[in-house]
Amino acid sequence: MDLNAPYFLCAMPKMDDEQFRTSVVLVAAHDEDGAFGLILNMPVVDEEAKQAQMTAEVKDMTGAILLSVTEDLFLGGPVEAEAIFALHDMPALGTEDSRIEDDLYLETDPEVFQKILGADGQSEKRRFFLGCSQWEAGQLESEIRQGAWMPLPCDRRVLFEERPATEAESVEVWKQVLRRGGVDPLTLMGQGGSDSGPN
């Protein structure tokens, strides 16, 4: 398939990086300068860490806490590990700069987070991520050629409806995405690895 974002990456057995094993990544941007994405199926399970990170982000300019958040939080990747990213489908809150495609937006502004969290009833299609995944120019293409990743079409069900809460559920999401892409995950389980993985 053409690598035109948005699309999914499914980690293959040649992926040696533990952070990305059995991961499903939404590639939100991909051009000649590199690629950017978010792991979709890796939940943050430490409630104290989750609350501390979200509360730290949603503050005003004086440092006062705007909102105390109890949203599910997912590990988007190892880059900018302290930063929070919000994925949502609300055009009224999105901008052209944050638009990935029709009715799909990626935000980094805490003021927008507040609006998203206050938008109950408008949409439940919102997710928050800690960190992101990035590749330099040509890096992702090389990893795909080496067999570390399988690119697949973007599936909105995985973006918003399938939210794993445990490691076992995370693996099930990975298997489901592969099956929808026509790949039997059972045929992959015994295969070996290589030295490939995103930054």
C-alpha positions in Angstrom: 0.0 0.0 0.0 1.0 3.6 -0.4 2.4 5.2 2.8 0.0 8.1 2.8 -1.0 9.1 6.3 -3.1 8.3 8.2 -2.4 4.6 8.2 -1.6 1.8 10.7 1.6 0.0 11.4 1.5 -3.4 13.0 4.7 -4.7 14.6 6.0 -7.9 13.1 8.2 -10.6 14.7 11.3 -8.9 13.4 10.6 -6.0 15.8 13.1 -6.4 18.7 12.2 -3.2 20.5 10.2 -4.2 23.5 8.3 -0.9 23.5 6.9 -1.7 20.1 6.4 -5.5 20.2 2.7 -6.3 19.4 2.0 -2.6 18.9 -0.4 -0.9 16.6 0.7 2.6 15.6 -1.4 5.3 14.0 0.9 7.1 11.6 -0.6 10.6 11.6 2.0 12.3 9.4 4.5 11.0 6.9 6.5 13.0 4.3 10.1 13.3 3.0 11.3 14.6 6.4 10.1 11.5 8.4 7.0 10.2 10.1 5.1 10.8 13.3 2.6 8.5 15.1 1.0 7.2 18.3 0.9 3.7 19.6 -2.8 2.9 20.0 -2.9 -0.2 22.1 -0.6 0.4 25.1 -2.6 1.6 28.1 -1.0 3.4 31.1 -2.0 1.2 34.0 -0.4 3.1 36.9 -3.3 5.2 38.2 -1.1 7.6 40.2 1.2 8.2 37.3 -1.8 8.7 35.0 -3.4 11.2 37.3 -0.2 13.1 38.0 0.7 13.4 34.3 -2.7 14.6 33.2 -3.1 17.0 36.0 0.3 18.5 35.3 -0.7 19.2 31.7 -4.1 20.8 32.2 -3.0 24.0 33.9 -3.3 27.7 33.1 -0.4 30.1 32.5 0.0 30.8 36.3 0.3 27.1 37.1 -3.2 26.8 38.5 -4.9 23.4 37.8 -7.8 23.8 35.4 -9.1 20.3 35.5 -8.4 17.1 37.4 -8.6 14.4 34.8 -9.5 10.7 35.2 -9.5 9.8 31.4 -7.9 6.6 30.2 -4.3 7.3 29.1 -2.2 5.4 26.5 1.5 5.3 25.8 1.9 7.0 22.4 5.6 6.2 22.2 9.1 6.9 23.7 9.6 10.3 22.2 8.5 13.4 24.2 7.6 10.9 27.0 6.3 13.7 29.3 4.1 15.3 26.7 0.4 14.6 26.2 -1.4 14.3 22.9 -5.2 14.2 22.4 -6.9 12.5 19.5 -10.5 13.4 18.8 -13.2 13.7 16.1 -14.8 17.1 16.9 -14.4 19.6 14.0 -15.7 22.4 16.3 -12.6 22.0 18.5 -10.1 21.2 15.7 -8.0 23.4 13.5 -6.5 23.0 10.1 -3.1 22.6 11.7 -4.4 19.8 14.0 -6.4 18.0 11.3 -5.2 14.5 10.2 -8.1 13.8 7.9 -11.9 14.5 7.9 -13.2 14.6 11.4 -9.9 13.4 12.9 -7.7 15.8 14.9 -4.5 15.6 17.0 -4.0 18.2 19.7 -1.1 19.3 21.9 -2.6 22.4 23.5 -3.7 22.0 27.1 -6.4 24.7 26.6 -7.9 22.5 23.8 -7.7 19.5 26.2 -9.9 21.4 28.6 -12.5 22.0 25.8 -12.3 18.3 24.8 -12.9 17.1 28.4 -15.7 19.5 28.7 -17.4 18.4 25.5 -19.5 15.6 27.1 -22.5 14.8 24.9 -20.8 16.1 21.7 -18.6 13.0 21.2 -17.1 10.2 23.2 -14.5 9.8 20.4 -11.4 11.2 22.2 -8.2 9.6 23.5 -5.2 10.9 25.4 -1.6 9.7 24.9 1.7 10.1 26.8 4.6 10.5 24.4 4.7 9.8 20.6 6.7 7.8 18.0 8.9 9.5 15.4 11.1 8.4 12.6 13.7 10.3 10.7 13.7 10.7 6.9 13.8 7.2 5.3 13.9 5.4 8.6 10.4 4.0 8.6 10.6 3.0 4.9 13.8 1.0 5.8 12.2 -0.7 8.8 9.2 -1.7 6.7 11.5 -3.2 4.0 13.3 -5.1 6.8 10.1 -6.7 7.9 9.7 -4.9 11.3 6.3 -3.4 10.4 3.3 -4.2 8.3 1.4 -1.1 7.0 -2.4 -1.4 7.0 -5.3 0.9 6.3 -6.5 3.1 9.2 -9.5 1.6 11.1 -11.6 4.1 13.1 -12.8 1.3 15.3 -9.3 0.9 16.7 -8.9 4.7 17.1 -11.8 5.1 19.5 -13.8 2.0 20.2 -11.2 -0.6 21.1 -9.5 0.6 24.2 -7.4 -2.1 25.9 -7.0 -1.8 29.7 -4.5 -4.7 30.2 -1.5 -6.2 28.4 -3.6 -9.2 27.3 -6.2 -6.9 25.8 -3.5 -4.9 24.1 -2.2 -8.1 22.3 -5.8 -8.9 21.3 -6.2 -5.5 19.6 -2.9 -6.2 17.7 -4.2 -9.6 16.6 -7.6 -8.2 15.6 -6.0 -5.5 13.4 -3.8 -8.1 11.7 -6.9 -10.3 11.1 -8.8 -7.5 9.5 -5.8 -6.9 7.3 -5.9 -10.5 6.1 -3.0 -11.8 8.3 -3.3 -14.7 10.7 -1.4 -13.7 13.8 -0.9 -17.3 14.8 1.4 -17.8 11.8 3.7 -15.0 13.1 4.2 -16.2 16.7 7.2 -18.4 16.2 9.2 -16.2 13.9 12.4 -14.5 14.8 13.6 -10.9 15.3 16.1 -8.3 14.1 17.5 -5.0 15.3 14.8 -2.7 14.1 12.5 -0.2 15.9 11.5 3.4 16.0 13.2 6.1 18.0 
